[in-house]
Amino acid sequence: MSSSKMLRLILVQHPVGEVKEDNVTHVLSMIRKTVAEEKRTTVPILVVLPELFNSPYGPQFFDKYAEYVPDGYTSKALSGIAKELGIYIIGGSYPERDAQNPKTLYNTCTIWGPKGELLGKHRKLHLYDVEVPGKVSFKESSAMTPGKNFTIVEIGPAKIGIGICFDVAHDEFSRIYRNEGCNFLVYPSAFPLYTGELHWEVYPRARATDFQCYVAMTSATRDYTNSFVSWGYTILCDPYGQVMKKAGEDEEIIKADLDFSVVDLWREQLPKFRKRRTDLYECTAKVPTK
Ligand SMILES: O=C(O)CCC(=O)C(=O)O
């Protein structure tokens, strides 16, 4: 196992309350404590947070919690801790206020490097609108504007395609990341209980199986006092489509060493991508992916 093919992954599942600063401070202390336990290593450390990790999930909250990226409170906090600890962070997501049109809000994931630099920004493409009487009712598009771009970041051996929650439900979207050679897909998420029970484990296993890559989905803890109750069960799947690690419903950190030579080997052994019949069908991006 060559260390240049390794990445140390830390998935954070934490409670989300109504006070933004408390949410952020709590997450920073979880990151600081967890990274302090790590042995000194040349392997890059990547921390991933859940969707809407600094604010309750609901259209009624987004405007109040929105901030500019990268000049807002939460961006500065993530940049600061990434620099302090020399780590990478996929910052879940938080409501972003557009600098040009302040009334426009996005559900945005920021990605930070070890110098505190912003490596990328993903604005959720597929906003979550659902209406199942008696089960779940949610209209994210009443307050958010969808993004327009794919987001790929390279961290050590990992070429990571980023999506946010409902983005995972769109297989063609993730297929574009596979076309671009991504070996890891990361979806900060917040599933409601209804579709959590149906699909939470199926989606990452399906994406990992189809695209022969690692897949991680992070969630906040399950808290029945919140207006939107997140499913929990932060999950990591391996390139064979198996569940590698899974949290429960409460606060928890998942740690794993990812070996990306496993992706290369599996793709060589079972060459699904090479065997596609692109003479008969194709899935392509309509905007630049870089
Ligand atoms: O795909 C689903 O069922 C859940 C998606 C979701 O909760 C979201 O995008 O926030």
The ligand as an SDF file (V2000), in Angstrom:
LIG
                    3D

 10  9  0  0  0  0  0  0  0  0999 V2000
  -33.4350   12.6890   -1.9160 O   0  0  0  0  0  0  0  0  0  0  0  0
  -34.0930   12.7060   -0.8670 C   0  0  0  0  0  0  0  0  0  0  0  0
  -35.0060   11.9320   -0.6650 O   0  0  0  0  0  0  0  0  0  0  0  0
  -33.7670   13.6920    0.2210 C   0  0  0  0  0  0  0  0  0  0  0  0
  -33.1330   14.9350   -0.3010 C   0  0  0  0  0  0  0  0  0  0  0  0
  -33.0670   16.0180    0.7040 C   0  0  0  0  0  0  0  0  0  0  0  0
  -33.4950   15.8690    1.8220 O   0  0  0  0  0  0  0  0  0  0  0  0
  -32.4120   17.2740    0.3730 C   0  0  0  0  0  0  0  0  0  0  0  0
  -31.9570   17.4860   -0.7460 O   0  0  0  0  0  0  0  0  0  0  0  0
  -32.2950   18.1010    1.2690 O   0  0  0  0  0  0  0  0  0  0  0  0
  1  2  2  0
  2  3  1  0
  2  4  1  0
  4  5  1  0
  5  6  1  0
  6  7  2  0
  6  8  1  0
  8  9  2  0
  8 10  1  0
M  END
$$$$
